Amino acid sequence: MNRFIAILICVFVLATEASVPAYAGDRNADIAELTEKKVKVWRRLYAERDADGLDEFLADGFKILEPNGNVRLRADEIEWLRNAPRDERPNNFIFTITDIIFSDDDVAIVFGHGDSTRENDAGEPCHHKYWSSNTFIQQDGEWKPIFSHVSGAACKMIE
């Protein structure tokens, strides 16, 4: 009976090991690149209003699902940035990554929240926070965002 249980455990372990995807190995370089792109590069492109840089940065077919359910296309986002007023984005914006999930060798989901201090529609100072998930794909040998979803955007009054 003990031998049967030992064999059963071995079969279970082997079956479990076999079901682990091949990409489950060391992803440190990918995590570092994705973190750099989400936390620093993306922010810099918007802060500097670098529409040409954003054009190179985004994957072909990029889309944003906005909090109101509207979908904005890649070309629309680039054009918006090209014409965005200089003072629209706060200087103290920071994005904090909660996790990075690899769903395949060349697909990663980076999610977390953005925080900043800005003014609400009434011109009063508030703490702005939103949640987002960003899907990156490997395109031409580098990670590029293909989809972004923003939700839970709120601006709480600063007292």
VENVEN-V762200 format. One record per residue. N is the residue number from 1. RES is the residue in one small letter. OMEGA is omega in radians with two decimals (* if undefined). D_LAST is the distance of its C-alpha to the last C-alpha in Angstrom with 2 decimals. Layout:
# VENVEN-V762200
N/RES/OMEGA/D_LAST ; N/RES/OMEGA/D_LAST
This chain:
# VENVEN-V762200
1/m/3.13/68.82 ; 2/n/3.13/66.80 ; 3/r/3.11/68.03 ; 4/f/3.14/66.94 ; 5/i/3.12/63.40 ; 6/a/3.11/63.30 ; 7/i/3.12/64.47 ; 8/l/3.11/61.91 ; 9/i/3.12/59.10 ; 10/c/3.12/60.46 ; 11/v/3.12/60.62 ; 12/f/-3.14/57.04 ; 13/v/3.13/55.81 ; 14/l/3.12/57.82 ; 15/a/3.12/56.62 ; 16/t/3.12/53.00 ; 17/e/-3.10/53.54 ; 18/a/-3.10/55.28 ; 19/s/3.10/52.38 ; 20/v/-3.10/49.89 ; 21/p/-3.11/49.53 ; 22/a/-3.09/51.12 ; 23/y/-3.08/47.82 ; 24/a/3.14/46.31 ; 25/g/-3.08/47.35 ; 26/d/-3.14/45.44 ; 27/r/-3.05/42.67 ; 28/n/-3.14/41.02 ; 29/a/3.11/41.96 ; 30/d/3.13/40.68 ; 31/i/3.12/37.38 ; 32/a/3.14/36.99 ; 33/e/3.13/37.85 ; 34/l/3.13/35.57 ; 35/t/3.11/32.62 ; 36/e/-3.09/33.35 ; 37/k/-3.11/33.67 ; 38/k/-3.01/30.56 ; 39/v/-3.04/28.15 ; 40/k/-3.02/29.63 ; 41/v/-3.11/32.22 ; 42/w/3.13/30.52 ; 43/r/-3.13/27.31 ; 44/r/3.14/29.52 ; 45/l/3.12/31.51 ; 46/y/-3.12/28.51 ; 47/a/-3.12/26.95 ; 48/e/-3.11/30.40 ; 49/r/-3.08/31.19 ; 50/d/-3.10/34.38 ; 51/a/3.12/35.88 ; 52/d/3.08/39.26 ; 53/g/3.11/37.81 ; 54/l/3.11/36.01 ; 55/d/3.10/39.38 ; 56/e/-3.04/41.00 ; 57/f/-3.06/38.19 ; 58/l/3.07/38.06 ; 59/a/3.01/40.95 ; 60/d/3.12/43.30 ; 61/g/-3.13/42.18 ; 62/f/3.08/38.43 ; 63/k/3.03/36.24 ; 64/i/2.99/32.56 ; 65/l/-3.06/31.61 ; 66/e/-3.13/28.40 ; 67/p/-3.13/25.86 ; 68/n/3.11/27.60 ; 69/g/3.09/30.96 ; 70/n/3.07/32.34 ; 71/v/3.11/34.39 ; 72/r/-3.09/34.29 ; 73/l/-3.13/37.36 ; 74/r/-3.12/37.80 ; 75/a/3.12/39.20 ; 76/d/-3.13/36.35 ; 77/e/3.13/33.73 ; 78/i/3.13/35.76 ; 79/e/3.09/36.22 ; 80/w/-3.12/32.53 ; 81/l/3.14/31.74 ; 82/r/-3.08/34.62 ; 83/n/-3.08/33.16 ; 84/a/3.08/29.39 ; 85/p/-3.07/27.68 ; 86/r/-3.01/26.82 ; 87/d/-3.04/23.10 ; 88/e/-3.11/22.35 ; 89/r/-3.13/21.54 ; 90/p/3.13/18.72 ; 91/n/-3.04/20.14 ; 92/n/3.13/18.06 ; 93/f/3.05/19.27 ; 94/i/3.06/20.81 ; 95/f/3.13/22.95 ; 96/t/3.12/23.63 ; 97/i/3.07/27.00 ; 98/t/-3.13/27.32 ; 99/d/3.01/31.09 ; 100/i/-3.11/34.08 ; 101/i/3.06/36.86 ; 102/f/3.13/40.31 ; 103/s/3.09/42.13 ; 104/d/3.13/45.16 ; 105/d/-3.01/46.49 ; 106/d/3.11/44.95 ; 107/v/3.12/41.90 ; 108/a/3.07/38.52 ; 109/i/3.12/35.22 ; 110/v/3.12/32.12 ; 111/f/-3.11/28.97 ; 112/g/-3.09/25.42 ; 113/h/3.07/21.92 ; 114/g/-3.13/20.29 ; 115/d/3.06/16.76 ; 116/s/3.00/15.14 ; 117/t/-3.14/12.30 ; 118/r/3.07/13.28 ; 119/e/3.07/12.83 ; 120/n/-3.09/13.37 ; 121/d/3.13/16.41 ; 122/a/3.13/14.85 ; 123/g/-3.13/13.98 ; 124/e/-3.13/10.17 ; 125/p/-3.14/8.69 ; 126/c/3.03/8.53 ; 127/h/-3.11/10.09 ; 128/h/3.11/13.61 ; 129/k/3.04/16.07 ; 130/y/3.07/19.65 ; 131/w/3.08/22.79 ; 132/s/2.96/26.15 ; 133/s/-3.08/29.73 ; 134/n/3.13/32.07 ; 135/t/3.10/35.82 ; 136/f/3.04/37.82 ; 137/i/3.01/41.61 ; 138/q/3.11/44.21 ; 139/q/-3.10/45.62 ; 140/d/3.05/48.14 ; 141/g/3.10/47.47 ; 142/e/3.13/43.71 ; 143/w/3.12/40.60 ; 144/k/3.10/39.21 ; 145/p/3.11/36.56 ; 146/i/-3.09/38.28 ; 147/f/3.07/35.51 ; 148/s/3.10/31.73 ; 149/h/3.13/29.75 ; 150/v/3.10/26.03 ; 151/s/3.04/24.30 ; 152/g/-3.14/21.12 ; 153/a/3.13/19.09 ; 154/a/3.12/15.57 ; 155/c/-3.10/12.41 ; 156/k/-3.12/9.29 ; 157/m/3.05/6.21 ; 158/i/-3.11/3.78 ; 159/e/*/0.00
